[in-house]
């Protein structure tokens, strides 16, 4: 399975690529914390990202600081999503 689409900021196609990269970073951090992809398949990822306001599940083991970092990365509005220099 090609996992690239699990991280791709599908709703931001055509927008600033750097902001889409921040989205992808948040998804990769979640996978590292979960030990598996945050969504079970690309189809589920497309549905959740494009048709709901839900964030992927955060593992209990992820610190509050980690959860906050991921929430910032997965901000739906690209104008409100931080750029790389704003992430800590």
Backbone torsions as a table, in degrees:
resi	resn	phi	psi	omega
1	UNK	NA	136.0	176.0
2	UNK	-83.3	111.9	-175.3
3	UNK	-85.6	-4.5	-177.9
4	UNK	-53.7	-42.1	-176.9
5	UNK	-67.1	-17.3	176.5
6	UNK	-70.8	-20.1	-177.7
7	UNK	-109.4	-13.6	-175.2
8	UNK	-69.1	134.0	179.7
9	UNK	-78.5	78.5	-171.1
10	UNK	-56.5	-37.3	-176.1
11	UNK	-81.6	1.9	-177.0
12	UNK	-116.6	19.4	179.2
13	UNK	-58.5	132.9	178.6
14	UNK	89.2	-5.9	178.1
15	UNK	-97.9	-179.4	-177.6
16	UNK	-50.5	117.2	-178.5
17	UNK	-59.5	-31.6	-179.8
18	UNK	-66.3	-38.2	177.7
19	UNK	-67.8	-35.1	175.5
20	UNK	-66.8	-34.7	176.8
21	UNK	-63.4	-35.5	178.1
22	UNK	-65.0	-41.7	175.3
23	UNK	-56.6	-49.4	-179.1
24	UNK	-60.9	-38.3	176.8
25	UNK	-59.2	-45.4	178.4
26	UNK	-59.6	-41.1	178.8
27	UNK	-66.4	-38.0	179.0
28	UNK	-69.1	-38.7	176.5
29	UNK	-60.8	-42.5	177.6
30	UNK	-61.3	-42.8	179.2
31	UNK	-61.9	-41.1	178.7
32	UNK	-63.3	-40.1	-179.5
33	UNK	-71.6	-36.4	-178.6
34	UNK	-82.0	-27.6	-174.6
35	UNK	80.6	11.5	177.9
36	UNK	-162.4	165.0	177.9
37	UNK	-60.0	144.9	-179.1
38	UNK	-64.9	-25.3	176.8
39	UNK	-119.5	149.4	-173.5
40	UNK	-73.6	-20.9	-179.2
41	UNK	-160.5	162.8	175.7
42	UNK	-58.3	-35.9	179.1
43	UNK	-63.3	-42.3	177.1
44	UNK	-64.7	-41.1	178.8
45	UNK	-60.2	-45.9	179.1
46	UNK	-60.5	-46.6	179.6
47	UNK	-59.4	-52.3	-175.8
48	UNK	-63.5	-42.0	-176.2
49	UNK	-74.1	-41.3	-172.9
50	UNK	-90.0	-28.2	-171.1
51	UNK	-117.7	0.8	176.7
52	UNK	-134.5	170.1	173.8
53	UNK	-102.8	7.3	-176.4
54	UNK	-71.3	143.0	168.6
55	UNK	-91.6	156.3	174.4
56	UNK	-61.7	160.2	178.9
57	UNK	-68.1	141.9	176.2
58	UNK	-102.3	134.1	178.0
59	UNK	-71.1	149.0	177.7
60	UNK	-59.9	-28.4	-177.9
61	UNK	-71.8	-15.1	179.5
62	UNK	-77.1	127.9	-178.9
63	UNK	-63.2	163.2	176.5
64	UNK	-61.2	-37.5	177.0
65	UNK	-63.9	-40.3	177.3
66	UNK	-65.2	-42.8	178.3
67	UNK	-62.5	-41.4	179.1
68	UNK	-63.9	-42.1	177.8
69	UNK	-58.3	-48.4	-178.5
70	UNK	-65.3	-41.8	177.9
71	UNK	-57.5	-41.5	178.0
72	UNK	-64.0	-42.8	-179.9
73	UNK	-64.1	-34.1	-175.5
74	UNK	-97.2	21.1	174.6
75	UNK	-59.5	124.0	-175.8
76	UNK	-65.4	-37.2	-178.8
77	UNK	-83.2	110.5	-177.7
78	UNK	-57.5	-29.6	179.1
79	UNK	-66.8	-26.6	179.8
80	UNK	-95.5	-11.1	179.8
81	UNK	-75.9	134.3	-179.5
82	UNK	-67.9	157.5	170.4
83	UNK	-93.6	177.3	-174.0
84	UNK	-58.9	-36.5	-178.6
85	UNK	-70.0	-19.5	-178.9
86	UNK	-92.0	-14.0	179.9
87	UNK	-78.7	142.0	178.0
88	UNK	-134.2	NA	NA
